[in-house]
Amino acid sequence: MGVAYMDMVPSIDGDRGDACACAARHVFVDEAWLARLPTMEQLEVSMLDLTTGVCLPSRLARQIKSTANLDDIVLLTPVGQH
């Protein structure tokens, strides 16, 4: 997030200073990958409540731990990341 913000990537606000304190990392997980992810913890659910466009494959990217089981995971970002 910090790199994207510093490089002025369009549609990424970075208004929380890379502190993982908002839903700016809202992503849609390709449905083929959903079963490989751990269940969301309450904090992630609460953070997603602060954004719009949340649906079944919605997750916060920062909460998805990178493991060998997730090599080549497909994540999509919403049209606007606010």
Biopython code that builds the backbone (N, CA, C, O; Angstrom):
import numpy as np
from Bio.PDB.StructureBuilder import StructureBuilder

atoms = [
    (1, "MET", "N", (0.826, -1.187, 0.000)),
    (1, "MET", "CA", (0.000, 0.000, 0.000)),
    (1, "MET", "C", (0.868, 1.247, 0.000)),
    (1, "MET", "O", (0.618, 2.190, -0.750)),
    (2, "GLY", "N", (1.884, 1.243, 0.843)),
    (2, "GLY", "CA", (2.771, 2.401, 0.921)),
    (2, "GLY", "C", (3.444, 2.693, -0.402)),
    (2, "GLY", "O", (3.550, 3.851, -0.805)),
    (3, "VAL", "N", (3.901, 1.652, -1.082)),
    (3, "VAL", "CA", (4.563, 1.828, -2.382)),
    (3, "VAL", "C", (3.571, 2.359, -3.411)),
    (3, "VAL", "O", (3.892, 3.272, -4.171)),
    (4, "ALA", "N", (2.360, 1.786, -3.436)),
    (4, "ALA", "CA", (1.338, 2.249, -4.385)),
    (4, "ALA", "C", (0.988, 3.711, -4.129)),
    (4, "ALA", "O", (0.820, 4.485, -5.072)),
    (5, "TYR", "N", (0.879, 4.088, -2.863)),
    (5, "TYR", "CA", (0.560, 5.474, -2.516)),
    (5, "TYR", "C", (1.682, 6.412, -2.960)),
    (5, "TYR", "O", (1.420, 7.453, -3.564)),
    (6, "MET", "N", (2.931, 6.046, -2.663)),
    (6, "MET", "CA", (4.064, 6.902, -3.026)),
    (6, "MET", "C", (4.228, 7.011, -4.538)),
    (6, "MET", "O", (4.702, 8.028, -5.043)),
    (7, "ASP", "N", (3.834, 5.961, -5.260)),
    (7, "ASP", "CA", (3.920, 5.990, -6.722)),
    (7, "ASP", "C", (2.656, 6.546, -7.363)),
    (7, "ASP", "O", (2.507, 6.521, -8.585)),
    (8, "MET", "N", (1.743, 7.049, -6.528)),
    (8, "MET", "CA", (0.514, 7.700, -6.983)),
    (8, "MET", "C", (-0.323, 6.804, -7.904)),
    (8, "MET", "O", (-0.816, 7.256, -8.937)),
    (9, "VAL", "N", (-0.479, 5.536, -7.522)),
    (9, "VAL", "CA", (-1.312, 4.631, -8.293)),
    (9, "VAL", "C", (-2.744, 5.155, -8.238)),
    (9, "VAL", "O", (-3.256, 5.407, -7.147)),
    (10, "PRO", "N", (-3.408, 5.327, -9.389)),
    (10, "PRO", "CA", (-4.772, 5.855, -9.395)),
    (10, "PRO", "C", (-5.731, 4.999, -8.573)),
    (10, "PRO", "O", (-5.585, 3.778, -8.511)),
    (11, "SER", "N", (-6.698, 5.633, -7.952)),
    (11, "SER", "CA", (-7.776, 5.008, -7.182)),
    (11, "SER", "C", (-7.343, 4.454, -5.838)),
    (11, "SER", "O", (-8.140, 3.797, -5.168)),
    (12, "ILE", "N", (-6.113, 4.693, -5.421)),
    (12, "ILE", "CA", (-5.670, 4.269, -4.097)),
    (12, "ILE", "C", (-5.407, 5.527, -3.284)),
    (12, "ILE", "O", (-4.486, 6.290, -3.576)),
    (13, "ASP", "N", (-6.226, 5.732, -2.261)),
    (13, "ASP", "CA", (-6.114, 6.948, -1.463)),
    (13, "ASP", "C", (-4.939, 6.914, -0.497)),
    (13, "ASP", "O", (-4.215, 7.901, -0.368)),
    (14, "GLY", "N", (-4.745, 5.798, 0.176)),
    (14, "GLY", "CA", (-3.678, 5.705, 1.160)),
    (14, "GLY", "C", (-3.840, 6.705, 2.287)),
    (14, "GLY", "O", (-2.852, 7.165, 2.860)),
    (15, "ASP", "N", (-5.087, 7.046, 2.610)),
    (15, "ASP", "CA", (-5.330, 8.105, 3.580)),
    (15, "ASP", "C", (-5.165, 7.673, 5.030)),
    (15, "ASP", "O", (-5.393, 8.483, 5.929)),
    (16, "ARG", "N", (-4.783, 6.447, 5.290)),
    (16, "ARG", "CA", (-4.544, 6.005, 6.662)),
    (16, "ARG", "C", (-3.060, 5.767, 6.921)),
    (16, "ARG", "O", (-2.682, 5.223, 7.958)),
    (17, "GLY", "N", (-2.224, 6.177, 5.973)),
    (17, "GLY", "CA", (-0.794, 6.087, 6.175)),
    (17, "GLY", "C", (-0.263, 4.675, 6.275)),
    (17, "GLY", "O", (0.705, 4.437, 6.998)),
    (18, "ASP", "N", (-0.863, 3.732, 5.576)),
    (18, "ASP", "CA", (-0.418, 2.342, 5.565)),
    (18, "ASP", "C", (-0.515, 1.694, 6.945)),
    (18, "ASP", "O", (0.301, 0.841, 7.293)),
    (19, "ALA", "N", (-1.519, 2.101, 7.731)),
    (19, "ALA", "CA", (-1.660, 1.596, 9.096)),
    (19, "ALA", "C", (-2.668, 0.451, 9.217)),
    (19, "ALA", "O", (-2.945, -0.002, 10.328)),
    (20, "CYS", "N", (-3.212, -0.019, 8.115)),
    (20, "CYS", "CA", (-4.206, -1.112, 8.127)),
    (20, "CYS", "C", (-5.415, -0.751, 8.982)),
    (20, "CYS", "O", (-5.997, -1.621, 9.631)),
    (21, "ALA", "N", (-5.789, 0.496, 8.989)),
    (21, "ALA", "CA", (-6.863, 0.950, 9.856)),
    (21, "ALA", "C", (-8.137, 1.291, 9.100)),
    (21, "ALA", "O", (-9.009, 1.975, 9.638)),
    (22, "CYS", "N", (-8.258, 0.832, 7.881)),
    (22, "CYS", "CA", (-9.475, 1.131, 7.125)),
    (22, "CYS", "C", (-9.730, -0.014, 6.148)),
    (22, "CYS", "O", (-9.027, -1.025, 6.159)),
    (23, "ALA", "N", (-10.727, 0.157, 5.319)),
    (23, "ALA", "CA", (-11.065, -0.887, 4.350)),
    (23, "ALA", "C", (-10.485, -0.567, 2.973)),
    (23, "ALA", "O", (-11.005, -1.045, 1.965)),
    (24, "ALA", "N", (-9.423, 0.230, 2.912)),
    (24, "ALA", "CA", (-8.826, 0.600, 1.628)),
    (24, "ALA", "C", (-8.188, -0.591, 0.919)),
    (24, "ALA", "O", (-7.843, -0.497, -0.259)),
    (25, "ARG", "N", (-8.033, -1.684, 1.609)),
    (25, "ARG", "CA", (-7.439, -2.867, 1.000)),
    (25, "ARG", "C", (-8.500, -3.898, 0.641)),
    (25, "ARG", "O", (-8.231, -5.099, 0.601)),
    (26, "HIS", "N", (-9.692, -3.419, 0.385)),
    (26, "HIS", "CA", (-10.814, -4.285, 0.006)),
    (26, "HIS", "C", (-10.501, -4.925, -1.343)),
    (26, "HIS", "O", (-10.208, -4.231, -2.317)),
    (27, "VAL", "N", (-10.565, -6.237, -1.392)),
    (27, "VAL", "CA", (-10.360, -6.965, -2.640)),
    (27, "VAL", "C", (-11.449, -8.017, -2.789)),
    (27, "VAL", "O", (-12.117, -8.389, -1.824)),
    (28, "PHE", "N", (-11.609, -8.477, -3.995)),
    (28, "PHE", "CA", (-12.502, -9.584, -4.281)),
    (28, "PHE", "C", (-11.631, -10.791, -4.584)),
    (28, "PHE", "O", (-10.768, -10.738, -5.461)),
    (29, "VAL", "N", (-11.855, -11.872, -3.865)),
    (29, "VAL", "CA", (-11.087, -13.097, -4.052)),
    (29, "VAL", "C", (-11.798, -13.944, -5.101)),
    (29, "VAL", "O", (-13.001, -14.189, -5.006)),
    (30, "ASP", "N", (-11.051, -14.381, -6.088)),
    (30, "ASP", "CA", (-11.627, -15.278, -7.082)),
    (30, "ASP", "C", (-12.240, -16.468, -6.349)),
    (30, "ASP", "O", (-11.600, -17.051, -5.473)),
    (31, "GLU", "N", (-13.460, -16.827, -6.696)),
    (31, "GLU", "CA", (-14.211, -17.845, -5.954)),
    (31, "GLU", "C", (-13.487, -19.191, -5.855)),
    (31, "GLU", "O", (-13.707, -19.936, -4.900)),
    (32, "ALA", "N", (-12.640, -19.510, -6.812)),
    (32, "ALA", "CA", (-11.888, -20.766, -6.748)),
    (32, "ALA", "C", (-10.909, -20.781, -5.572)),
    (32, "ALA", "O", (-10.465, -21.850, -5.153)),
    (33, "TRP", "N", (-10.570, -19.608, -5.038)),
    (33, "TRP", "CA", (-9.593, -19.494, -3.956)),
    (33, "TRP", "C", (-10.227, -19.325, -2.590)),
    (33, "TRP", "O", (-9.537, -19.466, -1.580)),
    (34, "LEU", "N", (-11.498, -19.032, -2.523)),
    (34, "LEU", "CA", (-12.146, -18.749, -1.237)),
    (34, "LEU", "C", (-11.987, -19.872, -0.221)),
    (34, "LEU", "O", (-11.741, -19.605, 0.956)),
    (35, "ALA", "N", (-12.123, -21.110, -0.648)),
    (35, "ALA", "CA", (-12.050, -22.239, 0.283)),
    (35, "ALA", "C", (-10.664, -22.410, 0.891)),
    (35, "ALA", "O", (-10.522, -23.056, 1.929)),
    (36, "ARG", "N", (-9.652, -21.844, 0.265)),
    (36, "ARG", "CA", (-8.287, -21.967, 0.776)),
    (36, "ARG", "C", (-7.968, -20.930, 1.857)),
    (36, "ARG", "O", (-6.955, -21.038, 2.548)),
    (37, "LEU", "N", (-8.828, -19.937, 1.996)),
    (37, "LEU", "CA", (-8.573, -18.875, 2.970)),
    (37, "LEU", "C", (-9.171, -19.223, 4.329)),
    (37, "LEU", "O", (-10.205, -19.887, 4.406)),
    (38, "PRO", "N", (-8.521, -18.774, 5.399)),
    (38, "PRO", "CA", (-9.113, -18.977, 6.719)),
    (38, "PRO", "C", (-10.372, -18.130, 6.859)),
    (38, "PRO", "O", (-10.556, -17.149, 6.138)),
    (39, "THR", "N", (-11.221, -18.511, 7.779)),
    (39, "THR", "CA", (-12.430, -17.742, 8.054)),
    (39, "THR", "C", (-12.052, -16.346, 8.537)),
    (39, "THR", "O", (-11.057, -16.168, 9.239)),
    (40, "MET", "N", (-12.854, -15.370, 8.155)),
    (40, "MET", "CA", (-12.592, -13.999, 8.596)),
    (40, "MET", "C", (-12.760, -13.859, 10.102)),
    (40, "MET", "O", (-13.678, -14.423, 10.698)),
    (41, "GLU", "N", (-11.862, -13.103, 10.699)),
    (41, "GLU", "CA", (-12.010, -12.773, 12.113)),
    (41, "GLU", "C", (-12.944, -11.564, 12.226)),
    (41, "GLU", "O", (-13.179, -10.867, 11.239)),
    (42, "GLN", "N", (-13.468, -11.321, 13.409)),
    (42, "GLN", "CA", (-14.448, -10.255, 13.616)),
    (42, "GLN", "C", (-13.906, -8.875, 13.225)),
    (42, "GLN", "O", (-14.656, -8.048, 12.707)),
    (43, "LEU", "N", (-12.630, -8.621, 13.462)),
    (43, "LEU", "CA", (-12.054, -7.321, 13.100)),
    (43, "LEU", "C", (-12.157, -7.084, 11.594)),
    (43, "LEU", "O", (-12.497, -5.984, 11.160)),
    (44, "GLU", "N", (-11.865, -8.109, 10.804)),
    (44, "GLU", "CA", (-11.962, -7.966, 9.350)),
    (44, "GLU", "C", (-13.406, -7.727, 8.925)),
    (44, "GLU", "O", (-13.668, -6.893, 8.058)),
    (45, "VAL", "N", (-14.334, -8.447, 9.525)),
    (45, "VAL", "CA", (-15.755, -8.252, 9.220)),
    (45, "VAL", "C", (-16.164, -6.819, 9.547)),
    (45, "VAL", "O", (-16.865, -6.180, 8.763)),
    (46, "SER", "N", (-15.734, -6.317, 10.690)),
    (46, "SER", "CA", (-16.066, -4.949, 11.105)),
    (46, "SER", "C", (-15.479, -3.915, 10.155)),
    (46, "SER", "O", (-16.136, -2.926, 9.830)),
    (47, "MET", "N", (-14.249, -4.138, 9.709)),
    (47, "MET", "CA", (-13.621, -3.205, 8.768)),
    (47, "MET", "C", (-14.352, -3.201, 7.431)),
    (47, "MET", "O", (-14.536, -2.145, 6.825)),
    (48, "LEU", "N", (-14.766, -4.367, 6.975)),
    (48, "LEU", "CA", (-15.497, -4.435, 5.706)),
    (48, "LEU", "C", (-16.849, -3.740, 5.813)),
    (48, "LEU", "O", (-17.374, -3.251, 4.813)),
    (49, "ASP", "N", (-17.416, -3.691, 7.011)),
    (49, "ASP", "CA", (-18.677, -2.981, 7.211)),
    (49, "ASP", "C", (-18.543, -1.490, 6.916)),
    (49, "ASP", "O", (-19.545, -0.806, 6.709)),
    (50, "LEU", "N", (-17.322, -0.988, 6.896)),
    (50, "LEU", "CA", (-17.076, 0.443, 6.668)),
    (50, "LEU", "C", (-16.977, 0.812, 5.196)),
    (50, "LEU", "O", (-16.829, 1.988, 4.861)),
    (51, "THR", "N", (-17.056, -0.168, 4.322)),
    (51, "THR", "CA", (-16.906, 0.111, 2.895)),
    (51, "THR", "C", (-18.173, -0.273, 2.134)),
    (51, "THR", "O", (-19.102, -0.847, 2.702)),
    (52, "THR", "N", (-18.196, 0.046, 0.865)),
    (52, "THR", "CA", (-19.346, -0.283, 0.020)),
    (52, "THR", "C", (-18.966, -1.390, -0.956)),
    (52, "THR", "O", (-17.783, -1.638, -1.188)),
    (53, "GLY", "N", (-19.947, -2.040, -1.515)),
    (53, "GLY", "CA", (-19.715, -3.056, -2.526)),
    (53, "GLY", "C", (-19.248, -4.395, -1.982)),
    (53, "GLY", "O", (-18.722, -5.219, -2.731)),
    (54, "VAL", "N", (-19.433, -4.619, -0.693)),
    (54, "VAL", "CA", (-19.008, -5.873, -0.082)),
    (54, "VAL", "C", (-19.936, -6.996, -0.521)),
    (54, "VAL", "O", (-21.157, -6.835, -0.530)),
    (55, "CYS", "N", (-19.352, -8.133, -0.883)),
    (55, "CYS", "CA", (-20.128, -9.296, -1.288)),
    (55, "CYS", "C", (-19.372, -10.556, -0.862)),
    (55, "CYS", "O", (-18.336, -10.465, -0.204)),
    (56, "LEU", "N", (-19.880, -11.717, -1.230)),
    (56, "LEU", "CA", (-19.309, -12.978, -0.780)),
    (56, "LEU", "C", (-17.786, -13.071, -0.937)),
    (56, "LEU", "O", (-17.117, -13.467, 0.018)),
    (57, "PRO", "N", (-17.211, -12.730, -2.083)),
    (57, "PRO", "CA", (-15.756, -12.893, -2.184)),
    (57, "PRO", "C", (-14.941, -11.726, -1.619)),
    (57, "PRO", "O", (-13.734, -11.664, -1.851)),
    (58, "SER", "N", (-15.569, -10.799, -0.884)),
    (58, "SER", "CA", (-14.849, -9.653, -0.331)),
    (58, "SER", "C", (-13.958, -10.064, 0.833)),
    (58, "SER", "O", (-14.366, -10.833, 1.704)),
    (59, "ARG", "N", (-12.742, -9.544, 0.834)),
    (59, "ARG", "CA", (-11.803, -9.727, 1.936)),
    (59, "ARG", "C", (-10.929, -8.474, 2.005)),
    (59, "ARG", "O", (-10.940, -7.647, 1.093)),
    (60, "LEU", "N", (-10.189, -8.349, 3.075)),
    (60, "LEU", "CA", (-9.181, -7.302, 3.176)),
    (60, "LEU", "C", (-7.842, -7.936, 2.842)),
    (60, "LEU", "O", (-7.413, -8.874, 3.515)),
    (61, "ALA", "N", (-7.184, -7.435, 1.815)),
    (61, "ALA", "CA", (-5.948, -8.044, 1.334)),
    (61, "ALA", "C", (-4.909, -8.179, 2.435)),
    (61, "ALA", "O", (-4.178, -9.168, 2.477)),
    (62, "ARG", "N", (-4.835, -7.206, 3.315)),
    (62, "ARG", "CA", (-3.818, -7.233, 4.358)),
    (62, "ARG", "C", (-4.040, -8.381, 5.342)),
    (62, "ARG", "O", (-3.113, -8.762, 6.056)),
    (63, "GLN", "N", (-5.236, -8.931, 5.391)),
    (63, "GLN", "CA", (-5.545, -10.026, 6.305)),
    (63, "GLN", "C", (-5.290, -11.406, 5.691)),
    (63, "GLN", "O", (-5.406, -12.422, 6.377)),
    (64, "ILE", "N", (-4.947, -11.443, 4.418)),
    (64, "ILE", "CA", (-4.674, -12.713, 3.748)),
    (64, "ILE", "C", (-3.181, -13.000, 3.881)),
    (64, "ILE", "O", (-2.354, -12.329, 3.263)),
    (65, "LYS", "N", (-2.850, -13.984, 4.678)),
    (65, "LYS", "CA", (-1.454, -14.352, 4.897)),
    (65, "LYS", "C", (-0.903, -15.088, 3.680)),
    (65, "LYS", "O", (-1.532, -16.019, 3.178)),
    (66, "SER", "N", (0.246, -14.681, 3.217)),
    (66, "SER", "CA", (0.883, -15.293, 2.067)),
    (66, "SER", "C", (1.492, -16.646, 2.460)),
    (66, "SER", "O", (2.358, -16.724, 3.332)),
    (67, "THR", "N", (1.026, -17.687, 1.809)),
    (67, "THR", "CA", (1.538, -19.036, 2.045)),
    (67, "THR", "C", (1.699, -19.744, 0.704)),
    (67, "THR", "O", (1.172, -19.296, -0.315)),
    (68, "ALA", "N", (2.430, -20.847, 0.716)),
    (68, "ALA", "CA", (2.602, -21.627, -0.515)),
    (68, "ALA", "C", (1.254, -22.114, -1.050)),
    (68, "ALA", "O", (1.086, -22.288, -2.257)),
    (69, "ASN", "N", (0.304, -22.332, -0.153)),
    (69, "ASN", "CA", (-1.039, -22.768, -0.531)),
    (69, "ASN", "C", (-1.765, -21.721, -1.379)),
    (69, "ASN", "O", (-2.731, -22.035, -2.074)),
    (70, "LEU", "N", (-1.289, -20.476, -1.316)),
    (70, "LEU", "CA", (-1.958, -19.394, -2.040)),
    (70, "LEU", "C", (-1.147, -18.864, -3.219)),
    (70, "LEU", "O", (-1.437, -17.784, -3.733)),
    (71, "ASP", "N", (-0.127, -19.622, -3.656)),
    (71, "ASP", "CA", (0.623, -19.206, -4.841)),
    (71, "ASP", "C", (-0.338, -19.011, -6.001)),
    (71, "ASP", "O", (-1.192, -19.860, -6.256)),
    (72, "ASP", "N", (-0.199, -17.908, -6.696)),
    (72, "ASP", "CA", (-1.011, -17.569, -7.874)),
    (72, "ASP", "C", (-2.460, -17.214, -7.545)),
    (72, "ASP", "O", (-3.323, -17.289, -8.420)),
    (73, "ILE", "N", (-2.743, -16.827, -6.293)),
    (73, "ILE", "CA", (-4.103, -16.412, -5.938)),
    (73, "ILE", "C", (-4.534, -15.254, -6.839)),
    (73, "ILE", "O", (-3.710, -14.428, -7.233)),
    (74, "VAL", "N", (-5.789, -15.199, -7.153)),
    (74, "VAL", "CA", (-6.340, -14.145, -8.000)),
    (74, "VAL", "C", (-7.177, -13.213, -7.135)),
    (74, "VAL", "O", (-8.163, -13.631, -6.528)),
    (75, "LEU", "N", (-6.769, -11.935, -7.083)),
    (75, "LEU", "CA", (-7.484, -10.903, -6.333)),
    (75, "LEU", "C", (-7.838, -9.778, -7.295)),
    (75, "LEU", "O", (-7.025, -9.392, -8.135)),
    (76, "LEU", "N", (-9.037, -9.262, -7.172)),
    (76, "LEU", "CA", (-9.471, -8.120, -7.970)),
    (76, "LEU", "C", (-9.788, -6.969, -7.038)),
    (76, "LEU", "O", (-10.246, -7.185, -5.916)),
    (77, "THR", "N", (-9.551, -5.754, -7.487)),
    (77, "THR", "CA", (-9.868, -4.589, -6.670)),
    (77, "THR", "C", (-11.157, -3.951, -7.161)),
    (77, "THR", "O", (-11.474, -4.017, -8.348)),
    (78, "PRO", "N", (-11.903, -3.332, -6.245)),
    (78, "PRO", "CA", (-13.121, -2.620, -6.656)),
    (78, "PRO", "C", (-12.755, -1.444, -7.577)),
    (78, "PRO", "O", (-11.598, -1.030, -7.640)),
    (79, "VAL", "N", (-13.734, -0.931, -8.267)),
    (79, "VAL", "CA", (-13.497, 0.200, -9.180)),
    (79, "VAL", "C", (-12.903, 1.377, -8.403)),
    (79, "VAL", "O", (-11.974, 2.019, -8.892)),
    (80, "GLY", "N", (-13.408, 1.669, -7.227)),
    (80, "GLY", "CA", (-12.876, 2.754, -6.404)),
    (80, "GLY", "C", (-12.434, 2.225, -5.069)),
    (80, "GLY", "O", (-13.161, 1.463, -4.432)),
    (81, "GLN", "N", (-11.271, 2.608, -4.636)),
    (81, "GLN", "CA", (-10.760, 2.181, -3.333)),
    (81, "GLN", "C", (-10.849, 3.351, -2.373)),
    (81, "GLN", "O", (-9.872, 4.074, -2.180)),
    (82, "HIS", "N", (-12.001, 3.540, -1.774)),
    (82, "HIS", "CA", (-12.177, 4.666, -0.839)),
    (82, "HIS", "C", (-12.529, 4.138, 0.522)),
    (82, "HIS", "O", (-12.720, 4.917, 1.455)),
]
sb = StructureBuilder()
sb.init_structure("model")
sb.init_model(0)
sb.init_chain("A")
sb.init_seg("    ")
for serial, (resi, resn, name, xyz) in enumerate(atoms, 1):
    if name == "N":
        sb.init_residue(resn, " ", resi, " ")
    sb.init_atom(name, np.array(xyz, "f"), 0.0, 1.0, " ", f" {name:<3s}", serial, name[0])
structure = sb.get_structure()
